[in-house]
């Protein structure tokens, strides 16, 4: 069985905006969600910037009783899902629950709860750890809360493949519908790891961007000669994916067709990105979508702003696209929303879907010093409107070597 | 001395419940508390009152049930 899959709802909680409209408007305006941290442990950090969601107010969405059992990453997932379900005007009846599922991505799940517990046990020598710690921190808590809230009785799976977690979640959800195992899927990712322990671990790996002394918001500089790494972020994004026939029958608004996806592995190194592995993934996703490189009008790059990552991705795009690589706008919106780890693939695919909807391409900001090894059109500093787009691509290349590429195109019945 | 006022105060603080709703015969279910929030609440009660509640399952339905259990344990553990 092979069915067409469409995107009918979007929801997001992110450092660059907490609704799809606000998010895309900020991206187009080149507004950065990266800023100096103000948390209690900031003095213990060497790198004191992040893309935090400062305006997220759990009390506006949940009662205190509910918050007892729902961690920050699950809270953000639930809020993003509510937006997406409302946006899609999705109503499932009793007969459809078992044909609806949820796939989410997360790297560290409820990192904050786990760390708080460790502080009690290891540092304060307190043998008592909060009784709901396991339920709050488990990686699959966010997806499970979505399943419970929306009666999704089909598959409920959480992917943890580092930076590609939620791209994989979206792609695998697409396959569930495409091959007839489900009719509706909520898919996305959630991450809330701006915690002392997680941030110290990232510092130690030496992949974080140095703070720009003049403008902390400009610290993430993908594809620029003076790039120094990624900026950690948090947030959640959820998309409603639906069997195209079902969406047409109920008269749903359709953002576009999720036309192609592939995931494959570099199988070479735990951190070092590999252009050949990335190229294979891009080409397989194009085949899956029955598209040629020249059909892709915009690429949302993985673009982490690490030294090696941006060069390898540039190489991969040239290998996969040939001369078309130079004609296709490629941008890294991480320059604005940071790296949301387990949520980033879904956030960036959403940016690509919104680009398709608005026929507009968001920029890579902070790109003022060209790197000869990064010589594509990265849409430097200024977004572009009135760009005719028929299909868009989003790349996610992870530590561990798990690559994922998603392609959306305008839906024609 | 009954621990009811302490329990009521903590329920207001922890769950934003209205003090008027916290009558002794109010069921935890009617207050919107599920088994997990009750576990969390009992944990916090142990901290507050410096007691150790029994591990075995005790039938608790109402606020009075919580009070009776806590009062019994307080009496036992301060004896």
Interface residues (C-beta under 8 A of the other chain):
Chain A: X63 X64 X65 X68 X69 X128 X130 X131 X132 X135
Chain B: X14 X15 X16 X32 X33 X34 X36 X37 X39 X40 X43 X46 X47
